[in-house]
Amino acid sequence: MEGLLILWAETGIASFEFGQICMILVGCLLLFLAISKGFEPLLLLPIGFGAILSNIPNAGFTEPGGVLYYVYHVGIETGVFPLLIFMGVGAMTDFGALIANPKTLWLGAAAQFGIFVTLFGAILLNFIPGMEFNLADASSIAIIGGADGPTAIFLSSQLSPDLLGAIAVAAYSYMALVPIIQPPIMKALTTQEERKVQMAQLRHVSKLEKIFFPLAVLMMTILFLPPATPLVGMFCLGNLMREAGVVERLSKTAQNELINIVTIFLGLGVGSKLQADKFLHFETLGILALGAIAFSIGTAAGVLMAKLLNKFSKEEINPLIGAAGVSAVPMAARVVNKVGLEANPHNFLLMHAMGPNVAGVLGSAVAAGILLALVG
């Protein structure tokens, strides 16, 4: 009889707590969004499955000796996985549109405004009973506004590892909701005539320019913002492998096999932080709310900066492309193109929007470096 009682105590039925059941349902919701709705499936699917595994009682997935324990500590706590993802993204990125129209760098920079506004917003949440965020926590939450998942994971793993799960879920959820969140903001801040503006064709960018660009970006980062070098450096390495043309095998590996493998483990590692005792807090609601605010402000700031540049530019700029300054590549650029086509069937803005879009990737990395320098 005693043996049966011991065996019963080891079963999941006897060991489940209410919070664990809730988090398993959250994991199932993430799986549903990934599989049925197609919302960022490459990350939400492994994150959702990791959330389910990490909340199974007596399984030991997140304890020393468990696979998720080592995945998190080896790949995420060290910052290795986000950096490898950045290298892969760099290998997939074409900076031609940004080099051809360098003014769009301002749009990528303006879109990071939401990060710094939200930084103060997170600190103000401390006045609400039940909310308690220090400066490191506020910095980690604010980076959601950059709409760059790897950057959000990298920064929060360095500054606020306990908030990593909520921040990663918020970041990737809002990235998936770009086609829903951005268009109303873009239309509210522009007139029909502004949305109809057709931009001049971009000039041809030489191979030499594309090779020189990542080296120049890296040098500027080294000189002026060393804390951002890990992210920017790996991004530039991936891009240099792409543009040099002499290491095609390495470039293709970074774009495909390597980034795919790392994405699986990154998602599982993030999912391991969605344990009930770490996620089910009142503060999580604050993180989700601030993430939406940060993303919306970033979108609005990009559009407004584009309208400002248009007043000083010799060639017309369609202000819609400012919304692509958030670094959700290439989804934000596609949304800009779609809204532009709705206003003018002959208005193809995709390549023009890719300029601020890739500038936003660099902008979010620089913003993370600034926050690390201030807080780390």
C-alpha positions, -999 to 999 in steps of 0.1 A, spaced: 0 0 0 28 24 9 44 17 -25 12 26 -43 10 58 -24 46 67 -33 39 58 -69 7 80 -69 27 109 -55 50 107 -84 23 109 -111 15 142 -128 -22 139 -117 -12 141 -80 16 167 -85 0 193 -108 -5 227 -93 -31 252 -107 -4 276 -120 13 248 -139 -20 239 -156 -25 276 -165 10 278 -181 5 245 -200 -26 261 -214 -6 292 -223 19 269 -241 -10 253 -260 -22 288 -269 12 297 -284 11 265 -303 -23 273 -317 -12 308 -327 19 294 -344 2 264 -362 -33 277 -369 -27 314 -373 9 314 -386 20 340 -360 59 338 -359 57 300 -360 95 296 -361 98 309 -325 63 306 -310 61 268 -317 93 259 -298 86 285 -271 51 271 -266 64 235 -265 91 245 -241 65 262 -219 46 229 -217 77 208 -209 89 233 -182 56 230 -163 54 192 -161 58 183 -124 86 158 -115 100 158 -150 130 179 -141 134 196 -175 144 229 -159 165 215 -130 202 207 -131 205 176 -152 175 185 -173 179 193 -210 161 227 -208 183 237 -179 214 233 -200 199 248 -232 191 280 -212 223 283 -193 246 273 -222 229 292 -250 208 321 -236 223 330 -202 257 333 -220 241 353 -249 254 328 -275 221 319 -292 209 355 -298 243 364 -312 243 334 -336 208 344 -347 221 379 -354 249 365 -375 223 345 -395 201 376 -399 231 396 -411 238 369 -437 202 372 -450 202 411 -450 208 432 -481 219 467 -472 215 479 -507 184 499 -501 199 517 -471 232 524 -489 213 538 -519 192 561 -497 211 568 -465 185 593 -453 164 563 -443 189 557 -415 171 585 -396 139 566 -399 154 535 -383 168 557 -355 135 575 -349 116 542 -346 137 534 -315 122 564 -297 95 540 -284 122 522 -265 133 552 -245 98 565 -238 88 530 -225 119 530 -203 104 558 -183 69 542 -185 82 510 -169 97 531 -140 64 549 -136 46 516 -132 62 513 -98 35 537 -85 9 509 -92 6 485 -62 19 451 -72 43 465 -98 80 466 -90 106 472 -118 141 485 -112 161 502 -139 175 470 -153 139 455 -156 127 487 -172 155 486 -198 147 450 -206 110 458 -211 116 489 -231 137 470 -258 104 452 -268 97 485 -287 125 477 -311 105 447 -324 136 426 -325 133 393 -308 170 383 -305 179 417 -292 152 416 -266 163 381 -255 200 391 -254 193 422 -233 169 407 -209 191 376 -203 219 400 -193 198 424 -172 166 407 -161 166 369 -166 135 364 -144 115 385 -169 129 368 -200 99 346 -207 73 374 -205 95 398 -225 103 372 -253 66 363 -256 56 399 -258 83 408 -283 75 379 -307 37 383 -302 38 420 -312 62 412 -341 36 387 -353 8 413 -350 27 439 -371 0 436 -399 -27 444 -374 -10 470 -352 8 492 -377 -18 501 -405 -42 521 -382 -13 541 -368 1 547 -403 -32 558 -417 -40 580 -387 -7 600 -391 -8 604 -429 -32 618 -455 -45 600 -485 -23 622 -507 8 614 -487 2 577 -489 -1 580 -527 34 595 -531 56 575 -555 93 575 -548 121 577 -573 138 544 -582 168 536 -561 203 538 -576 224 507 -582 247 499 -553 281 484 -562 296 453 -546 325 473 -531 300 496 -513 282 465 -499 315 451 -486 327 483 -471 294 490 -453 295 463 -426 331 471 -419 323 508 -415 294 501 -392 315 478 -371 343 504 -368 318 532 -358 304 508 -331 338 500 -318 348 537 -315 315 551 -301 295 523 -284 316 492 -275 288 476 -254 268 472 -287 297 454 -304 286 418 -297 253 422 -315 265 446 -342 297 426 -347 280 393 -353 255 410 -376 282 426 -396 301 393 -398 271 376 -413 266 404 -438 302 405 -448 301 367 -455 271 373 -477 286 403 -497 322 391 -500 312 363 -523 342 341 -513 326 321 -485 293 311 -501 292 279 -481 296 297 -448 270 323 -458 244 297 -468 251 278 -436 245 309 -415 213 317 -434 199 282 -432 212 252 -411 229 272 -383 201 297 -378 174 270 -379 192 248 -353 198 278 -330 162 289 -334 149 256 -321 171 257 -290 165 294 -285 127 289 -285 130 259 -261 153 279 -238 129 309 -237 100 284 -231 119 271 -201 115 305 -184 77 303 -188 74 284 -155 43 293 -134 63 308 -106 81 331 -129 54 341 -153 21 343 -134 26 376 -118 7 409 -120 39 425 -134 35 403 -165 4 424 -175 25 455 -172 52 440 -195 26 431 -221 9 465 -220 42 484 -221 54 463 -250 24 473 -271 29 510 -262 66 508 -271 59 492 -304 31 517 -313 53 547 -303 81 534 -324 59 530 -354 45 566 -350 79 581 -345 92 566 -377 62 579 -397 66 614 -382 103 615 -389 96 606 -425 72 635 -428 98 658 -413 125 645 -437 101 651 -466 101 688 -459 139 690 -464 144 663 -491 148 672 -528 130 640 -537 96 631 -523 95 606 -494 64 586 -488 60 589 -450 46 553 -448 81 539 -451 89 554 -417 68 527 -401 93 501 -413 119 516 -390 109 490 -364 132 461 -370 106 434 -378 123 424 -410 109 420 -436 73 420 -423 71 457 -415 84 466 -450 57 443 -465 30 461 -445 42 494 -457 41 482 -493 5 468 -488 -8 501 -473 9 520 -501 -7 499 -528 -41 504 -512 -37 542 -517 -21 539 -551 -21 506 -571 11 518 -589 29 525 -556 55 499 -549 73 508 -517 89 475 -507 125 482 -516 122 518 -503 109 504 -470 137 479 -467 161 508 -461 146 519 -427 138 483 -420 174 471 -419 184 505 -403 159 495 -375 179 463 -369 210 483 -364 191 509 -343 177 483 -319 212 468 -314 226 503 -307 197 510 -283 205 477 -265 242 488 -263 232 522 -248 210 505 -222 238 480 -213 262 509 -210 238 528 -187 226 499 -166 249 469 -170 
